[in-house]
Amino acid sequence: MANRPAAALGLRDGDFEALNRLSRSSAGRAGLAQRARIVLLAAEGLSNTVIAERVGATRTTVIGWRSRYESAGIAGLHDQD
């Protein structure tokens, strides 16, 4: 059974600009930059598999970060202590 493509991720108001800034973060924040890129690509409607290939992550990782963004917004993309 094939996986159904994920629907394009809807961004919250004002998040597009903030995610673009985060996606260009310095090397010290590489993880956060990757997560922001995942969300931006998901908002473009790319499949989880394509996003994973583009950012160098697994499909499972992409699904997880999409879910975190949906539930917590940009705050959910930051490392948890």
PDB file with SEQRES, HELIX, SHEET and CRYST1 records, atoms N, CA, C and O in Angstrom:
SEQRES   1 A   81  MET ALA ASN ARG PRO ALA ALA ALA LEU GLY LEU ARG ASP          
SEQRES   2 A   81  GLY ASP PHE GLU ALA LEU ASN ARG LEU SER ARG SER SER          
SEQRES   3 A   81  ALA GLY ARG ALA GLY LEU ALA GLN ARG ALA ARG ILE VAL          
SEQRES   4 A   81  LEU LEU ALA ALA GLU GLY LEU SER ASN THR VAL ILE ALA          
SEQRES   5 A   81  GLU ARG VAL GLY ALA THR ARG THR THR VAL ILE GLY TRP          
SEQRES   6 A   81  ARG SER ARG TYR GLU SER ALA GLY ILE ALA GLY LEU HIS          
SEQRES   7 A   81  ASP GLN ASP                                                  
HELIX    1 AA1 ASP A   15  SER A   23  1                                   9    
HELIX    2 AA2 ALA A   27  ARG A   29  5                                   3    
HELIX    3 AA3 ALA A   30  ALA A   43  1                                  14    
HELIX    4 AA4 ASN A   48  VAL A   55  1                                   8    
HELIX    5 AA5 ARG A   59  ALA A   72  1                                  14    
HELIX    6 AA6 GLY A   73  LEU A   77  5                                   5    
CRYST1    1.000    1.000    1.000  90.00  90.00  90.00 P 1           1          
ATOM      1  N   MET A   1       0.849  -1.176   0.000  1.00  0.00           N  
ATOM      2  CA  MET A   1       0.000   0.000   0.000  1.00  0.00           C  
ATOM      3  C   MET A   1       0.895   1.240   0.000  1.00  0.00           C  
ATOM      4  O   MET A   1       1.746   1.385   0.878  1.00  0.00           O  
ATOM      5  N   ALA A   2       0.718   2.108  -0.947  1.00  0.00           N  
ATOM      6  CA  ALA A   2       1.542   3.316  -1.067  1.00  0.00           C  
ATOM      7  C   ALA A   2       1.081   4.375  -0.073  1.00  0.00           C  
ATOM      8  O   ALA A   2      -0.094   4.456   0.284  1.00  0.00           O  
ATOM      9  N   ASN A   3       2.037   5.177   0.358  1.00  0.00           N  
ATOM     10  CA  ASN A   3       1.709   6.290   1.246  1.00  0.00           C  
ATOM     11  C   ASN A   3       1.030   7.391   0.450  1.00  0.00           C  
ATOM     12  O   ASN A   3       1.432   7.700  -0.672  1.00  0.00           O  
ATOM     13  N   ARG A   4       0.000   7.977   1.039  1.00  0.00           N  
ATOM     14  CA  ARG A   4      -0.652   9.114   0.401  1.00  0.00           C  
ATOM     15  C   ARG A   4       0.216  10.348   0.589  1.00  0.00           C  
ATOM     16  O   ARG A   4       0.832  10.512   1.642  1.00  0.00           O  
ATOM     17  N   PRO A   5       0.276  11.218  -0.411  1.00  0.00           N  
ATOM     18  CA  PRO A   5       1.051  12.451  -0.247  1.00  0.00           C  
ATOM     19  C   PRO A   5       0.450  13.316   0.861  1.00  0.00           C  
ATOM     20  O   PRO A   5      -0.769  13.394   1.012  1.00  0.00           O  
ATOM     21  N   ALA A   6       1.309  13.951   1.615  1.00  0.00           N  
ATOM     22  CA  ALA A   6       0.841  14.857   2.661  1.00  0.00           C  
ATOM     23  C   ALA A   6       0.299  16.127   2.020  1.00  0.00           C  
ATOM     24  O   ALA A   6       0.806  16.584   0.995  1.00  0.00           O  
ATOM     25  N   ALA A   7      -0.716  16.681   2.621  1.00  0.00           N  
ATOM     26  CA  ALA A   7      -1.257  17.958   2.141  1.00  0.00           C  
ATOM     27  C   ALA A   7      -0.257  19.067   2.441  1.00  0.00           C  
ATOM     28  O   ALA A   7       0.547  18.960   3.367  1.00  0.00           O  
ATOM     29  N   ALA A   8      -0.317  20.126   1.651  1.00  0.00           N  
ATOM     30  CA  ALA A   8       0.557  21.272   1.911  1.00  0.00           C  
ATOM     31  C   ALA A   8       0.301  21.771   3.330  1.00  0.00           C  
ATOM     32  O   ALA A   8      -0.841  21.856   3.781  1.00  0.00           O  
ATOM     33  N   LEU A   9       1.368  22.092   4.006  1.00  0.00           N  
ATOM     34  CA  LEU A   9       1.286  22.570   5.383  1.00  0.00           C  
ATOM     35  C   LEU A   9       0.907  24.046   5.382  1.00  0.00           C  
ATOM     36  O   LEU A   9       1.538  24.850   4.695  1.00  0.00           O  
ATOM     37  N   GLY A  10      -0.100  24.399   6.133  1.00  0.00           N  
ATOM     38  CA  GLY A  10      -0.491  25.803   6.245  1.00  0.00           C  
ATOM     39  C   GLY A  10       0.369  26.514   7.277  1.00  0.00           C  
ATOM     40  O   GLY A  10       0.534  26.027   8.396  1.00  0.00           O  
ATOM     41  N   LEU A  11       0.918  27.664   6.904  1.00  0.00           N  
ATOM     42  CA  LEU A  11       1.738  28.438   7.833  1.00  0.00           C  
ATOM     43  C   LEU A  11       0.859  29.384   8.639  1.00  0.00           C  
ATOM     44  O   LEU A  11      -0.160  29.873   8.153  1.00  0.00           O  
ATOM     45  N   ARG A  12       1.266  29.630   9.863  1.00  0.00           N  
ATOM     46  CA  ARG A  12       0.571  30.602  10.707  1.00  0.00           C  
ATOM     47  C   ARG A  12       0.926  32.007  10.245  1.00  0.00           C  
ATOM     48  O   ARG A  12       1.962  32.220   9.615  1.00  0.00           O  
ATOM     49  N   ASP A  13       0.067  32.957  10.558  1.00  0.00           N  
ATOM     50  CA  ASP A  13       0.296  34.350  10.158  1.00  0.00           C  
ATOM     51  C   ASP A  13       1.664  34.835  10.623  1.00  0.00           C  
ATOM     52  O   ASP A  13       2.027  34.674  11.788  1.00  0.00           O  
ATOM     53  N   GLY A  14       2.411  35.422   9.710  1.00  0.00           N  
ATOM     54  CA  GLY A  14       3.710  35.992  10.028  1.00  0.00           C  
ATOM     55  C   GLY A  14       4.856  35.007  10.075  1.00  0.00           C  
ATOM     56  O   GLY A  14       6.009  35.416  10.214  1.00  0.00           O  
ATOM     57  N   ASP A  15       4.571  33.719   9.962  1.00  0.00           N  
ATOM     58  CA  ASP A  15       5.636  32.717  10.100  1.00  0.00           C  
ATOM     59  C   ASP A  15       6.520  32.593   8.869  1.00  0.00           C  
ATOM     60  O   ASP A  15       7.671  32.174   8.986  1.00  0.00           O  
ATOM     61  N   PHE A  16       6.015  32.946   7.696  1.00  0.00           N  
ATOM     62  CA  PHE A  16       6.822  32.769   6.485  1.00  0.00           C  
ATOM     63  C   PHE A  16       8.142  33.524   6.597  1.00  0.00           C  
ATOM     64  O   PHE A  16       9.203  32.955   6.339  1.00  0.00           O  
ATOM     65  N   GLU A  17       8.089  34.786   6.974  1.00  0.00           N  
ATOM     66  CA  GLU A  17       9.304  35.594   7.083  1.00  0.00           C  
ATOM     67  C   GLU A  17      10.223  35.056   8.174  1.00  0.00           C  
ATOM     68  O   GLU A  17      11.434  34.958   7.980  1.00  0.00           O  
ATOM     69  N   ALA A  18       9.647  34.710   9.316  1.00  0.00           N  
ATOM     70  CA  ALA A  18      10.449  34.193  10.427  1.00  0.00           C  
ATOM     71  C   ALA A  18      11.122  32.876  10.048  1.00  0.00           C  
ATOM     72  O   ALA A  18      12.288  32.660  10.377  1.00  0.00           O  
ATOM     73  N   LEU A  19      10.406  32.006   9.367  1.00  0.00           N  
ATOM     74  CA  LEU A  19      10.981  30.725   8.944  1.00  0.00           C  
ATOM     75  C   LEU A  19      12.089  30.937   7.917  1.00  0.00           C  
ATOM     76  O   LEU A  19      13.095  30.227   7.935  1.00  0.00           O  
ATOM     77  N   ASN A  20      11.913  31.901   7.029  1.00  0.00           N  
ATOM     78  CA  ASN A  20      12.977  32.208   6.068  1.00  0.00           C  
ATOM     79  C   ASN A  20      14.244  32.658   6.779  1.00  0.00           C  
ATOM     80  O   ASN A  20      15.343  32.238   6.417  1.00  0.00           O  
ATOM     81  N   ARG A  21      14.097  33.512   7.794  1.00  0.00           N  
ATOM     82  CA  ARG A  21      15.270  33.957   8.567  1.00  0.00           C  
ATOM     83  C   ARG A  21      15.932  32.774   9.259  1.00  0.00           C  
ATOM     84  O   ARG A  21      17.153  32.625   9.211  1.00  0.00           O  
ATOM     85  N   LEU A  22      15.132  31.939   9.898  1.00  0.00           N  
ATOM     86  CA  LEU A  22      15.677  30.781  10.608  1.00  0.00           C  
ATOM     87  C   LEU A  22      16.362  29.809   9.654  1.00  0.00           C  
ATOM     88  O   LEU A  22      17.363  29.188  10.011  1.00  0.00           O  
ATOM     89  N   SER A  23      15.831  29.678   8.452  1.00  0.00           N  
ATOM     90  CA  SER A  23      16.405  28.724   7.494  1.00  0.00           C  
ATOM     91  C   SER A  23      17.800  29.140   7.046  1.00  0.00           C  
ATOM     92  O   SER A  23      18.550  28.329   6.502  1.00  0.00           O  
ATOM     93  N   ARG A  24      18.146  30.403   7.274  1.00  0.00           N  
ATOM     94  CA  ARG A  24      19.476  30.896   6.917  1.00  0.00           C  
ATOM     95  C   ARG A  24      20.349  31.093   8.156  1.00  0.00           C  
ATOM     96  O   ARG A  24      21.348  31.810   8.105  1.00  0.00           O  
ATOM     97  N   SER A  25      19.975  30.459   9.265  1.00  0.00           N  
ATOM     98  CA  SER A  25      20.717  30.600  10.517  1.00  0.00           C  
ATOM     99  C   SER A  25      22.143  30.112  10.368  1.00  0.00           C  
ATOM    100  O   SER A  25      22.467  29.347   9.460  1.00  0.00           O  
ATOM    101  N   SER A  26      22.986  30.568  11.273  1.00  0.00           N  
ATOM    102  CA  SER A  26      24.405  30.193  11.261  1.00  0.00           C  
ATOM    103  C   SER A  26      24.591  28.713  11.582  1.00  0.00           C  
ATOM    104  O   SER A  26      23.656  28.028  11.998  1.00  0.00           O  
ATOM    105  N   ALA A  27      25.808  28.243  11.382  1.00  0.00           N  
ATOM    106  CA  ALA A  27      26.130  26.829  11.587  1.00  0.00           C  
ATOM    107  C   ALA A  27      25.812  26.372  13.005  1.00  0.00           C  
ATOM    108  O   ALA A  27      25.473  25.207  13.215  1.00  0.00           O  
ATOM    109  N   GLY A  28      25.916  27.263  13.970  1.00  0.00           N  
ATOM    110  CA  GLY A  28      25.614  26.912  15.353  1.00  0.00           C  
ATOM    111  C   GLY A  28      24.156  26.545  15.565  1.00  0.00           C  
ATOM    112  O   GLY A  28      23.799  25.926  16.568  1.00  0.00           O  
ATOM    113  N   ARG A  29      23.321  26.930  14.619  1.00  0.00           N  
ATOM    114  CA  ARG A  29      21.891  26.640  14.704  1.00  0.00           C  
ATOM    115  C   ARG A  29      21.448  25.826  13.489  1.00  0.00           C  
ATOM    116  O   ARG A  29      20.337  25.994  12.987  1.00  0.00           O  
ATOM    117  N   ALA A  30      22.321  24.955  13.031  1.00  0.00           N  
ATOM    118  CA  ALA A  30      22.052  24.186  11.811  1.00  0.00           C  
ATOM    119  C   ALA A  30      20.790  23.338  11.937  1.00  0.00           C  
ATOM    120  O   ALA A  30      20.028  23.218  10.977  1.00  0.00           O  
ATOM    121  N   GLY A  31      20.564  22.756  13.099  1.00  0.00           N  
ATOM    122  CA  GLY A  31      19.372  21.933  13.290  1.00  0.00           C  
ATOM    123  C   GLY A  31      18.101  22.739  13.138  1.00  0.00           C  
ATOM    124  O   GLY A  31      17.147  22.298  12.498  1.00  0.00           O  
ATOM    125  N   LEU A  32      18.091  23.922  13.729  1.00  0.00           N  
ATOM    126  CA  LEU A  32      16.928  24.794  13.627  1.00  0.00           C  
ATOM    127  C   LEU A  32      16.723  25.251  12.186  1.00  0.00           C  
ATOM    128  O   LEU A  32      15.589  25.332  11.715  1.00  0.00           O  
ATOM    129  N   ALA A  33      17.809  25.547  11.491  1.00  0.00           N  
ATOM    130  CA  ALA A  33      17.720  25.960  10.084  1.00  0.00           C  
ATOM    131  C   ALA A  33      17.115  24.837   9.244  1.00  0.00           C  
ATOM    132  O   ALA A  33      16.276  25.090   8.379  1.00  0.00           O  
ATOM    133  N   GLN A  34      17.537  23.601   9.494  1.00  0.00           N  
ATOM    134  CA  GLN A  34      16.997  22.465   8.748  1.00  0.00           C  
ATOM    135  C   GLN A  34      15.503  22.303   9.023  1.00  0.00           C  
ATOM    136  O   GLN A  34      14.726  22.046   8.103  1.00  0.00           O  
ATOM    137  N   ARG A  35      15.104  22.451  10.272  1.00  0.00           N  
ATOM    138  CA  ARG A  35      13.686  22.311  10.628  1.00  0.00           C  
ATOM    139  C   ARG A  35      12.845  23.384   9.949  1.00  0.00           C  
ATOM    140  O   ARG A  35      11.743  23.113   9.472  1.00  0.00           O  
ATOM    141  N   ALA A  36      13.375  24.607   9.909  1.00  0.00           N  
ATOM    142  CA  ALA A  36      12.658  25.695   9.234  1.00  0.00           C  
ATOM    143  C   ALA A  36      12.518  25.394   7.746  1.00  0.00           C  
ATOM    144  O   ALA A  36      11.467  25.650   7.160  1.00  0.00           O  
ATOM    145  N   ARG A  37      13.570  24.851   7.129  1.00  0.00           N  
ATOM    146  CA  ARG A  37      13.498  24.489   5.706  1.00  0.00           C  
ATOM    147  C   ARG A  37      12.456  23.399   5.480  1.00  0.00           C  
ATOM    148  O   ARG A  37      11.723  23.431   4.492  1.00  0.00           O  
ATOM    149  N   ILE A  38      12.393  22.437   6.393  1.00  0.00           N  
ATOM    150  CA  ILE A  38      11.391  21.369   6.289  1.00  0.00           C  
ATOM    151  C   ILE A  38       9.989  21.975   6.254  1.00  0.00           C  
ATOM    152  O   ILE A  38       9.175  21.616   5.404  1.00  0.00           O  
ATOM    153  N   VAL A  39       9.715  22.883   7.168  1.00  0.00           N  
ATOM    154  CA  VAL A  39       8.387  23.495   7.237  1.00  0.00           C  
ATOM    155  C   VAL A  39       8.098  24.318   5.984  1.00  0.00           C  
ATOM    156  O   VAL A  39       6.997  24.250   5.437  1.00  0.00           O  
ATOM    157  N   LEU A  40       9.077  25.090   5.528  1.00  0.00           N  
ATOM    158  CA  LEU A  40       8.872  25.897   4.317  1.00  0.00           C  
ATOM    159  C   LEU A  40       8.598  25.021   3.097  1.00  0.00           C  
ATOM    160  O   LEU A  40       7.716  25.332   2.296  1.00  0.00           O  
ATOM    161  N   LEU A  41       9.342  23.939   2.954  1.00  0.00           N  
ATOM    162  CA  LEU A  41       9.128  23.040   1.817  1.00  0.00           C  
ATOM    163  C   LEU A  41       7.775  22.334   1.930  1.00  0.00           C  
ATOM    164  O   LEU A  41       7.101  22.105   0.926  1.00  0.00           O  
ATOM    165  N   ALA A  42       7.387  21.992   3.154  1.00  0.00           N  
ATOM    166  CA  ALA A  42       6.074  21.373   3.362  1.00  0.00           C  
ATOM    167  C   ALA A  42       4.959  22.350   2.995  1.00  0.00           C  
ATOM    168  O   ALA A  42       3.925  21.947   2.463  1.00  0.00           O  
ATOM    169  N   ALA A  43       5.171  23.622   3.279  1.00  0.00           N  
ATOM    170  CA  ALA A  43       4.174  24.639   2.926  1.00  0.00           C  
ATOM    171  C   ALA A  43       4.057  24.804   1.415  1.00  0.00           C  
ATOM    172  O   ALA A  43       3.010  25.211   0.911  1.00  0.00           O  
ATOM    173  N   GLU A  44       5.133  24.487   0.691  1.00  0.00           N  
ATOM    174  CA  GLU A  44       5.095  24.537  -0.777  1.00  0.00           C  
ATOM    175  C   GLU A  44       4.354  23.343  -1.363  1.00  0.00           C  
ATOM    176  O   GLU A  44       4.048  23.325  -2.556  1.00  0.00           O  
ATOM    177  N   GLY A  45       4.065  22.348  -0.532  1.00  0.00           N  
ATOM    178  CA  GLY A  45       3.324  21.186  -0.991  1.00  0.00           C  
ATOM    179  C   GLY A  45       4.183  20.019  -1.444  1.00  0.00           C  
ATOM    180  O   GLY A  45       3.673  19.065  -2.032  1.00  0.00           O  
ATOM    181  N   LEU A  46       5.490  20.084  -1.175  1.00  0.00           N  
ATOM    182  CA  LEU A  46       6.370  18.973  -1.553  1.00  0.00           C  
ATOM    183  C   LEU A  46       6.079  17.758  -0.678  1.00  0.00           C  
ATOM    184  O   LEU A  46       5.661  17.898   0.471  1.00  0.00           O  
ATOM    185  N   SER A  47       6.298  16.582  -1.220  1.00  0.00           N  
ATOM    186  CA  SER A  47       6.063  15.359  -0.454  1.00  0.00           C  
ATOM    187  C   SER A  47       7.116  15.218   0.640  1.00  0.00           C  
ATOM    188  O   SER A  47       8.205  15.785   0.551  1.00  0.00           O  
ATOM    189  N   ASN A  48       6.772  14.458   1.667  1.00  0.00           N  
ATOM    190  CA  ASN A  48       7.713  14.227   2.762  1.00  0.00           C  
ATOM    191  C   ASN A  48       8.993  13.568   2.262  1.00  0.00           C  
ATOM    192  O   ASN A  48      10.079  13.869   2.758  1.00  0.00           O  
ATOM    193  N   THR A  49       8.876  12.682   1.295  1.00  0.00           N  
ATOM    194  CA  THR A  49      10.047  12.005   0.740  1.00  0.00           C  
ATOM    195  C   THR A  49      10.964  12.988   0.023  1.00  0.00           C  
ATOM    196  O   THR A  49      12.181  12.950   0.208  1.00  0.00           O  
ATOM    197  N   VAL A  50      10.396  13.857  -0.782  1.00  0.00           N  
ATOM    198  CA  VAL A  50      11.195  14.858  -1.504  1.00  0.00           C  
ATOM    199  C   VAL A  50      11.849  15.820  -0.518  1.00  0.00           C  
ATOM    200  O   VAL A  50      13.021  16.164  -0.670  1.00  0.00           O  
ATOM    201  N   ILE A  51      11.097  16.252   0.488  1.00  0.00           N  
ATOM    202  CA  ILE A  51      11.666  17.145   1.498  1.00  0.00           C  
ATOM    203  C   ILE A  51      12.846  16.467   2.180  1.00  0.00           C  
ATOM    204  O   ILE A  51      13.898  17.081   2.359  1.00  0.00           O  
ATOM    205  N   ALA A  52      12.676  15.214   2.558  1.00  0.00           N  
ATOM    206  CA  ALA A  52      13.751  14.473   3.224  1.00  0.00           C  
ATOM    207  C   ALA A  52      15.004  14.434   2.360  1.00  0.00           C  
ATOM    208  O   ALA A  52      16.113  14.638   2.856  1.00  0.00           O  
ATOM    209  N   GLU A  53      14.830  14.175   1.080  1.00  0.00           N  
ATOM    210  CA  GLU A  53      15.978  14.134   0.168  1.00  0.00           C  
ATOM    211  C   GLU A  53      16.649  15.495   0.067  1.00  0.00           C  
ATOM    212  O   GLU A  53      17.877  15.580   0.045  1.00  0.00           O  
ATOM    213  N   ARG A  54      15.861  16.554   0.006  1.00  0.00           N  
ATOM    214  CA  ARG A  54      16.421  17.906  -0.161  1.00  0.00           C  
ATOM    215  C   ARG A  54      17.180  18.397   1.061  1.00  0.00           C  
ATOM    216  O   ARG A  54      18.185  19.096   0.928  1.00  0.00           O  
ATOM    217  N   VAL A  55      16.707  18.036   2.252  1.00  0.00           N  
ATOM    218  CA  VAL A  55      17.352  18.561   3.463  1.00  0.00           C  
ATOM    219  C   VAL A  55      18.296  17.560   4.121  1.00  0.00           C  
ATOM    220  O   VAL A  55      18.945  17.887   5.114  1.00  0.00           O  
ATOM    221  N   GLY A  56      18.381  16.353   3.584  1.00  0.00           N  
ATOM    222  CA  GLY A  56      19.284  15.350   4.148  1.00  0.00           C  
ATOM    223  C   GLY A  56      18.783  14.757   5.452  1.00  0.00           C  
ATOM    224  O   GLY A  56      19.554  14.547   6.389  1.00  0.00           O  
ATOM    225  N   ALA A  57      17.488  14.489   5.505  1.00  0.00           N  
ATOM    226  CA  ALA A  57      16.880  13.899   6.695  1.00  0.00           C  
ATOM    227  C   ALA A  57      16.094  12.664   6.271  1.00  0.00           C  
ATOM    228  O   ALA A  57      15.981  12.365   5.082  1.00  0.00           O  
ATOM    229  N   THR A  58      15.557  11.958   7.245  1.00  0.00           N  
ATOM    230  CA  THR A  58      14.696  10.827   6.925  1.00  0.00           C  
ATOM    231  C   THR A  58      13.259  11.316   6.773  1.00  0.00           C  
ATOM    232  O   THR A  58      12.897  12.387   7.260  1.00  0.00           O  
ATOM    233  N   ARG A  59      12.467  10.528   6.101  1.00  0.00           N  
ATOM    234  CA  ARG A  59      11.045  10.852   5.933  1.00  0.00           C  
ATOM    235  C   ARG A  59      10.361  10.933   7.302  1.00  0.00           C  
ATOM    236  O   ARG A  59       9.509  11.793   7.523  1.00  0.00           O  
ATOM    237  N   THR A  60      10.734  10.042   8.210  1.00  0.00           N  
ATOM    238  CA  THR A  60      10.167  10.044   9.561  1.00  0.00           C  
ATOM    239  C   THR A  60      10.478  11.349  10.283  1.00  0.00           C  
ATOM    240  O   THR A  60       9.628  11.890  10.990  1.00  0.00           O  
ATOM    241  N   THR A  61      11.699  11.853  10.103  1.00  0.00           N  
ATOM    242  CA  THR A  61      12.085  13.127  10.714  1.00  0.00           C  
ATOM    243  C   THR A  61      11.232  14.260  10.161  1.00  0.00           C  
ATOM    244  O   THR A  61      10.760  15.112  10.914  1.00  0.00           O  
ATOM    245  N   VAL A  62      11.036  14.270   8.860  1.00  0.00           N  
ATOM    246  CA  VAL A  62      10.213  15.309   8.227  1.00  0.00           C  
ATOM    247  C   VAL A  62       8.799  15.271   8.794  1.00  0.00           C  
ATOM    248  O   VAL A  62       8.243  16.311   9.146  1.00  0.00           O  
ATOM    249  N   ILE A  63       8.225  14.102   8.881  1.00  0.00           N  
ATOM    250  CA  ILE A  63       6.871  13.959   9.415  1.00  0.00           C  
ATOM    251  C   ILE A  63       6.808  14.481  10.853  1.00  0.00           C  
ATOM    252  O   ILE A  63       5.855  15.159  11.235  1.00  0.00           O  
ATOM    253  N   GLY A  64       7.822  14.160  11.635  1.00  0.00           N  
ATOM    254  CA  GLY A  64       7.858  14.612  13.026  1.00  0.00           C  
ATOM    255  C   GLY A  64       7.903  16.123  13.160  1.00  0.00           C  
ATOM    256  O   GLY A  64       7.194  16.698  13.986  1.00  0.00           O  
ATOM    257  N   TRP A  65       8.739  16.774  12.345  1.00  0.00           N  
ATOM    258  CA  TRP A  65       8.846  18.237  12.433  1.00  0.00           C  
ATOM    259  C   TRP A  65       7.614  18.930  11.873  1.00  0.00           C  
ATOM    260  O   TRP A  65       7.224  19.987  12.370  1.00  0.00           O  
ATOM    261  N   ARG A  66       7.004  18.364  10.862  1.00  0.00           N  
ATOM    262  CA  ARG A  66       5.723  18.912  10.370  1.00  0.00           C  
ATOM    263  C   ARG A  66       4.700  18.890  11.503  1.00  0.00           C  
ATOM    264  O   ARG A  66       3.989  19.868  11.735  1.00  0.00           O  
ATOM    265  N   SER A  67       4.640  17.769  12.196  1.00  0.00           N  
ATOM    266  CA  SER A  67       3.686  17.609  13.287  1.00  0.00           C  
ATOM    267  C   SER A  67       3.966  18.591  14.426  1.00  0.00           C  
ATOM    268  O   SER A  67       3.043  19.197  14.969  1.00  0.00           O  
ATOM    269  N   ARG A  68       5.242  18.743  14.783  1.00  0.00           N  
ATOM    270  CA  ARG A  68       5.608  19.688  15.852  1.00  0.00           C  
ATOM    271  C   ARG A  68       5.209  21.106  15.464  1.00  0.00           C  
ATOM    272  O   ARG A  68       4.684  21.849  16.294  1.00  0.00           O  
ATOM    273  N   TYR A  69       5.453  21.491  14.207  1.00  0.00           N  
ATOM    274  CA  TYR A  69       5.070  22.839  13.771  1.00  0.00           C  
ATOM    275  C   TYR A  69       3.553  23.002  13.835  1.00  0.00           C  
ATOM    276  O   TYR A  69       3.060  24.028  14.302  1.00  0.00           O  
ATOM    277  N   GLU A  70       2.818  22.007  13.373  1.00  0.00           N  
ATOM    278  CA  GLU A  70       1.357  22.096  13.384  1.00  0.00           C  
ATOM    279  C   GLU A  70       0.817  22.274  14.798  1.00  0.00           C  
ATOM    280  O   GLU A  70      -0.155  22.999  15.006  1.00  0.00           O  
ATOM    281  N   SER A  71       1.443  21.615  15.767  1.00  0.00           N  
ATOM    282  CA  SER A  71       0.922  21.687  17.134  1.00  0.00           C  
ATOM    283  C   SER A  71       1.471  22.858  17.939  1.00  0.00           C  
ATOM    284  O   SER A  71       0.779  23.368  18.820  1.00  0.00           O  
ATOM    285  N   ALA A  72       2.705  23.302  17.657  1.00  0.00           N  
ATOM    286  CA  ALA A  72       3.321  24.325  18.512  1.00  0.00           C  
ATOM    287  C   ALA A  72       3.863  25.531  17.758  1.00  0.00           C  
ATOM    288  O   ALA A  72       4.392  26.452  18.381  1.00  0.00           O  
ATOM    289  N   GLY A  73       3.747  25.550  16.440  1.00  0.00           N  
ATOM    290  CA  GLY A  73       4.276  26.675  15.674  1.00  0.00           C  
ATOM    291  C   GLY A  73       5.798  26.704  15.695  1.00  0.00           C  
ATOM    292  O   GLY A  73       6.445  25.681  15.922  1.00  0.00           O  
ATOM    293  N   ILE A  74       6.361  27.878  15.459  1.00  0.00           N  
ATOM    294  CA  ILE A  74       7.819  28.015  15.404  1.00  0.00           C  
ATOM    295  C   ILE A  74       8.463  27.602  16.722  1.00  0.00           C  
ATOM    296  O   ILE A  74       9.554  27.032  16.721  1.00  0.00           O  
ATOM    297  N   ALA A  75       7.812  27.875  17.834  1.00  0.00           N  
ATOM    298  CA  ALA A  75       8.367  27.494  19.136  1.00  0.00           C  
ATOM    299  C   ALA A  75       8.649  25.992  19.195  1.00  0.00           C  
ATOM    300  O   ALA A  75       9.593  25.567  19.862  1.00  0.00           O  
ATOM    301  N   GLY A  76       7.850  25.195  18.513  1.00  0.00           N  
ATOM    302  CA  GLY A  76       8.038  23.751  18.507  1.00  0.00           C  
ATOM    303  C   GLY A  76       9.254  23.288  17.733  1.00  0.00           C  
ATOM    304  O   GLY A  76       9.661  22.132  17.855  1.00  0.00           O  
ATOM    305  N   LEU A  77       9.844  24.174  16.932  1.00  0.00           N  
ATOM    306  CA  LEU A  77      11.023  23.804  16.147  1.00  0.00           C  
ATOM    307  C   LEU A  77      12.320  23.958  16.931  1.00  0.00           C  
ATOM    308  O   LEU A  77      13.358  23.436  16.523  1.00  0.00           O  
ATOM    309  N   HIS A  78      12.268  24.664  18.044  1.00  0.00           N  
ATOM    310  CA  HIS A  78      13.466  24.877  18.858  1.00  0.00           C  
ATOM    311  C   HIS A  78      13.780  23.625  19.667  1.00  0.00           C  
ATOM    312  O   HIS A  78      12.885  22.843  19.989  1.00  0.00           O  
ATOM    313  N   ASP A  79      15.061  23.440  19.994  1.00  0.00           N  
ATOM    314  CA  ASP A  79      15.473  22.319  20.832  1.00  0.00           C  
ATOM    315  C   ASP A  79      14.783  22.416  22.184  1.00  0.00           C  
ATOM    316  O   ASP A  79      14.618  23.504  22.735  1.00  0.00           O  
ATOM    317  N   GLN A  80      14.385  21.277  22.704  1.00  0.00           N  
ATOM    318  CA  GLN A  80      13.786  21.244  24.036  1.00  0.00           C  
ATOM    319  C   GLN A  80      14.864  20.880  25.034  1.00  0.00           C  
ATOM    320  O   GLN A  80      15.656  19.967  24.805  1.00  0.00           O  
ATOM    321  N   ASP A  81      14.889  21.597  26.138  1.00  0.00           N  
ATOM    322  CA  ASP A  81      15.902  21.326  27.176  1.00  0.00           C  
ATOM    323  C   ASP A  81      15.477  20.215  28.082  1.00  0.00           C  
ATOM    324  O   ASP A  81      16.207  19.859  29.007  1.00  0.00           O  
TER     325      ASP A  81                                                      
END                                                                             
